[in-house]
Amino acid sequence: MSGPSQVKDVPIESGAAGRAQLVEYLASGVRPRDDWKIGTEHEKFGFRTDDLRPPTFDGERGIEALLKGLVRFGWTPVEERIGDGPARVIALTRDGASVSLEPAGQLELSGAPLDNLHQTCREAATHLREVRSVAEPMGLGFLGMGFQPKWTREEMPWMPKGRYAIMRRHMPTVGNLGLDMMTRTSTVQVNLDVASEADMVKKFRVSLALQSVATALFADSPFTEGKPNGYLSYRSHIWTDTDPHRTGLLDFVFEDGFGYERYVDYLLDVPMYFVYRDGRYIDAAGQSFRDFLDGRLPAWPGHTPTLLDWADHSTTAFPEVRLKKYLEMRGADSGPWNRICALPAFWTGLLYDDAALDAAWDLVRDFTRDEIHALRDGVPRHAFKLPARIGNTRGTVLDLARRALQIAAGGLARRARVNENGSDETIFLGPLMELVEAGITPAERKLELFHGAWGGNVDPVFREFAY
């Protein structure tokens, strides 16, 4: 999840002029191909190495102490005043990147916009090395999985951030699993650029149609409270019962005429969570941004929004693919460090090369809405084994994943971005190629260990799969 946006605070005009201003805001993100960047984000669960419990915010072994410890690596603290109390460190920034907290203290790196995947992987490795150097003396470890494998919702701590308090109150009114989404899930995602509105539309459609393939490739959340939960990506399932007003597949993206204007209309109809002013959050949960535009927001009557409010509001929509000034791929469970690099490799290979994008579009262009929804609904439980159509051939999601990886590999090879050893970016697809070759997801590998070497005990996952 995001914190307050960093956008120029310009008032939004009223009426049609204001709507055009919002469209222009989204469209202003287009970049020439030579300036396309890759921004990778990943979350991870902290745990105390002695009892495996998640660390609280406060205390000598707390998350705030960890953040303060990271300052020695050149990070700048970001503070938020909690109620009437003192300002507390809730995030860090450095060179276009940030370290922030999810609601239960999941630690997130929001990486800087970088030129290639070699830089992305170095950034992730540096971050994990810094975190480990601070965490180990504190008796803390970190685990990459899609869902907290051991602890109940009630046993998860809450971070003292204003927007999370509002969401915590609102979530149970719109779904059954929203609090689980907040406290017990972790993801890895990538943010990618577009060259034009037409380019955005094509990339949006391809990535929505193939998002379930990414979910299958990265499926790594088979445990709930120490036992198998019947899913391979329980994190993905949780989004189906979080808040139907702001989640899921966006069918209108596939309709004729889709573009920035239609996405603005969608966002205007997503209920608000808050307004952020003068360092505090005003609870506007469930209220209308359209009313805000007219100065009729019940939570703050007589006031109208700025582009900063619009940017904040855009972060409160959680579809499978999200449009800001760029596209965010949101369908993957978190995992070990090499899959942090693999997720941006998969989508960069598919979307940043014209031939690859054309081939990916050919793969999905005749998918029906029912087929896309069937993939979304079935993959969390069945992953690679779910039936899927490839052209006129009946197969499985495994076959679809294999073909998508082949296309992505070709796209990365043609990008020809090499490291100091002469290796191009296809090296980062290696972990996914191995999964497809074996025909088994990360979740299924953990289930085999659970039923075998671990003797029905989930605790070893914290030791064997920690960063």
Salt bridges, closest charged atoms under 4 A:
ASP35 OD2 - ARG31 NH1 2.75
ASP35 OD1 - LYS37 NZ 3.90
ASP50 OD2 - ARG61 NH1 3.13
ASP51 OD2 - ARG48 NH2 2.58
ASP58 OD1 - ARG88 NH2 2.46
GLU64 OE2 - LYS68 NZ 3.97
GLU64 OE1 - ARG88 NH2 2.56
ASP115 OD1 - LYS37 NZ 2.43
GLU130 OE2 - ARG94 NH1 3.06
GLU136 OE2 - ARG132 NE 2.71
GLU155 OE2 - ARG53 NH1 3.72
ASP180 OD2 - ARG153 NH2 2.76
ASP180 OD1 - ARG184 NH2 2.75
ASP193 OD1 - ARG31 NE 3.44
ASP199 OD2 - LYS203 NZ 2.90
ASP220 OD2 - ARG339 NH2 2.61
ASP220 OD1 - LYS446 NZ 3.10
GLU225 OE2 - ARG184 NH1 3.14
ASP243 OD2 - ARG246 NE 2.74
ASP251 OD1 - HIS373 NE2 2.76
GLU261 OE1 - ARG19 NH1 3.39
ASP265 OD2 - ARG19 NH2 2.93
ASP269 OD1 - ARG290 NE 2.93
ASP283 OD2 - ARG169 NH2 2.97
ASP291 OD1 - ARG296 NH2 3.16
ASP294 OD2 - ARG296 NH2 3.13
ASP309 OD2 - ARG277 NH2 2.65
GLU320 OE2 - ARG376 NE 3.37
GLU328 OE1 - ARG322 NE 2.67
GLU328 OE2 - LYS324 NZ 3.04
GLU328 OE1 - ARG330 NH1 3.90
ASP333 OD1 - ARG235 NE 2.52
ASP353 OD2 - ARG414 NE 2.92
ASP354 OD1 - ARG33 NH2 2.66
ASP358 OD1 - LYS202 NZ 2.36
ASP362 OD1 - ARG365 NH1 2.96
ASP366 OD2 - ARG389 NH1 3.17
GLU371 OE2 - ARG389 NE 2.71
ASP399 OD1 - ARG402 NH1 3.31
GLU425 OE1 - ARG415 NE 2.72
GLU444 OE2 - LYS385 NZ 2.55
ASP459 OD1 - LYS150 NZ 2.93
GLU464 OE2 - ARG463 NH2 3.55
